[in-house]
Amino acid sequence: MGLGPGSIVLLAIVALLIFGPKKLPELGKAAGKTLREFKNATSGLVDDDGDKEKDKKSKKTDEQ
């Protein structure tokens, strides 16, 4: 059920027809920026969870 090369080409042509050649680079930049921000935000959440686990482990070892 993946996208084959023909499907990707068809999607590119439809996007070109809908948005036009001048708007596509702007949309690509916006999409890239959005994905980058999302990745940074989610990695921050994962890092926060990891820090909490480390704090719990260090408290347990300090109590013993």
C-alpha positions in Angstrom: 0.0 0.0 0.0 3.0 2.3 -0.3 3.4 5.1 -2.8 5.0 4.0 -6.0 6.9 6.2 -8.4 3.9 6.8 -10.5 1.8 8.0 -7.5 4.5 10.4 -6.4 4.8 11.9 -9.9 1.0 12.3 -10.0 0.9 14.0 -6.6 3.7 16.4 -7.8 1.8 17.3 -10.9 -1.4 17.9 -9.0 0.4 20.0 -6.4 2.0 22.0 -9.2 -1.4 22.6 -10.8 -3.0 23.6 -7.6 -0.4 25.9 -6.0 1.6 27.0 -9.1 5.4 27.0 -9.6 6.0 30.2 -7.6 4.2 29.0 -4.4 5.7 25.5 -4.2 9.2 26.6 -2.8 7.5 28.7 -0.1 5.3 25.7 0.8 8.3 23.4 1.0 10.2 25.8 3.3 7.2 26.2 5.5 6.7 22.4 5.7 10.4 21.9 6.5 10.4 24.5 9.2 7.3 23.0 10.7 8.8 19.5 10.8 12.0 20.8 12.3 10.1 22.6 15.1 8.0 19.5 15.7 11.1 17.3 15.9 12.8 19.7 18.3 9.7 19.9 20.5 9.2 16.1 20.6 12.9 15.5 21.3 12.6 17.9 24.2 9.8 15.9 25.6 11.7 12.7 25.3 14.8 14.4 27.0 12.5 15.6 29.8 11.2 12.1 30.4 14.8 10.7 30.5 15.8 13.4 33.0 12.9 12.4 35.3 13.9 8.8 35.2 17.5 9.7 36.0 16.3 11.8 39.0 14.2 8.9 40.3 17.1 6.5 40.1 19.5 8.9 41.8 17.0 9.5 44.6 16.7 5.8 45.2 20.5 5.3 45.4 20.8 8.3 47.7 18.2 6.9 50.1 20.0 3.5 50.4 
